[in-house]
Amino acid sequence: MSWRVRSVAVLAVLCMTACGSGKGETTRDGETHRFAVTGGARTEGPDRIDATTGTAVTIEVTCDATDELHVHGYDKAAPCDPGAPASLTFTADVPGVFEVEMHETGPLTQLRVR
């Protein structure tokens, strides 16, 4: 295999792993998706969370300022403070696409349940 073909293959893998959606860390208890908010912007985490109906989903957010994590459609919220990350765990039992936001800094990601 030439170096060009290998380079394209490596780039394709990097693009797929850096894409903005996907599954989080999967355990027997469900999926965990981790985010970080720094300086008022998301610095870690996917653009979209894809979940299967009935799956337990955990969203964890570390932040550098006081804020609140909120999942629309599920009416779940948790405070986030520097040194005290927000964590929400719920069963994704309502199909649809829902905004996940930080109340002070705005949209964080989307939750898509199918």
C-alpha positions as CSV (number, residue, x, y, z in Angstrom):
1,M,0.0,0.0,0.0
2,S,1.5,3.4,-1.0
3,W,2.0,6.2,1.5
4,R,-0.8,8.1,-0.2
5,V,-3.3,5.4,0.3
6,R,-2.3,5.0,3.9
7,S,-2.5,8.7,4.4
8,V,-6.1,8.8,3.0
9,A,-7.0,5.8,5.2
10,V,-5.6,7.5,8.3
11,L,-7.5,10.8,7.5
12,A,-10.7,8.9,7.0
13,V,-10.4,7.2,10.4
14,L,-9.6,10.5,12.0
15,C,-12.6,12.2,10.4
16,M,-14.9,9.4,11.5
17,T,-13.7,9.5,15.1
18,A,-13.8,13.3,15.2
19,C,-17.4,13.6,13.8
20,G,-19.9,15.5,15.8
21,S,-22.2,12.6,16.7
22,G,-22.1,9.1,17.9
23,K,-22.2,6.9,20.9
24,G,-20.6,7.8,24.2
25,E,-18.9,5.4,26.5
26,T,-21.2,2.3,26.7
27,T,-21.4,0.3,29.9
28,R,-24.0,-2.3,31.1
29,D,-25.7,0.7,32.8
30,G,-26.1,2.7,29.6
31,E,-24.2,5.4,27.7
32,T,-22.2,8.2,29.2
33,H,-21.5,11.4,27.2
34,R,-18.9,13.8,28.6
35,F,-18.7,17.5,27.8
36,A,-16.6,20.5,28.9
37,V,-17.6,24.2,28.8
38,T,-14.8,26.7,29.0
39,G,-15.0,30.4,28.5
40,G,-18.7,30.1,27.6
41,A,-18.2,27.6,24.8
42,R,-18.3,23.8,24.5
43,T,-14.7,22.6,24.2
44,E,-15.3,18.8,24.5
45,G,-18.2,16.6,23.5
46,P,-20.2,15.6,20.4
47,D,-22.6,17.9,18.4
48,R,-25.3,15.2,18.8
49,I,-26.0,12.3,21.1
50,D,-27.7,9.3,19.3
51,A,-29.7,7.1,21.7
52,T,-31.9,4.1,21.2
53,T,-35.3,4.3,23.0
54,G,-35.1,2.7,26.4
55,T,-31.4,3.3,26.8
56,A,-30.1,4.9,30.0
57,V,-28.2,8.1,29.1
58,T,-25.8,10.0,31.3
59,I,-24.6,13.5,30.4
60,E,-21.7,14.8,32.4
61,V,-20.5,18.4,32.0
62,T,-17.5,20.1,33.6
63,C,-17.6,23.9,33.5
64,D,-15.4,26.8,34.5
65,A,-18.3,29.0,35.6
66,T,-21.6,28.5,37.5
67,D,-24.3,27.3,35.1
68,E,-27.1,24.8,34.8
69,L,-27.4,21.8,32.4
70,H,-30.9,21.3,31.0
71,V,-32.3,18.6,28.7
72,H,-35.4,19.9,26.9
73,G,-38.3,17.4,26.4
74,Y,-37.2,15.4,29.5
75,D,-37.3,18.4,31.8
76,K,-34.1,17.4,33.5
77,A,-31.7,19.9,35.0
78,A,-28.5,19.9,37.2
79,P,-26.3,22.6,38.5
80,C,-22.7,22.9,37.2
81,D,-20.0,24.7,39.2
82,P,-16.3,24.8,38.8
83,G,-15.0,21.7,40.6
84,A,-18.5,20.3,40.8
85,P,-19.6,18.9,37.4
86,A,-23.2,18.5,36.4
87,S,-24.4,15.0,35.8
88,L,-27.9,13.8,34.6
89,T,-28.9,10.2,34.1
90,F,-32.3,9.3,32.6
91,T,-33.9,6.7,30.4
92,A,-34.3,7.9,26.8
93,D,-37.9,6.9,26.5
94,V,-39.3,9.8,24.5
95,P,-38.4,9.6,20.7
96,G,-37.5,12.8,19.0
97,V,-34.7,15.4,18.8
98,F,-34.2,17.5,21.9
99,E,-31.9,20.4,22.7
100,V,-29.4,20.0,25.6
101,E,-28.2,23.4,26.8
102,M,-26.4,25.2,29.5
103,H,-28.7,28.0,30.7
104,E,-26.0,30.7,30.8
105,T,-23.9,29.7,27.8
106,G,-26.5,28.3,25.5
107,P,-26.8,25.1,23.3
108,L,-24.5,22.3,24.2
109,T,-25.6,19.4,22.0
110,Q,-28.7,17.7,20.6
111,L,-30.2,14.4,21.9
112,R,-31.7,12.2,19.2
113,V,-33.7,9.3,20.5
114,R,-34.9,6.6,18.0
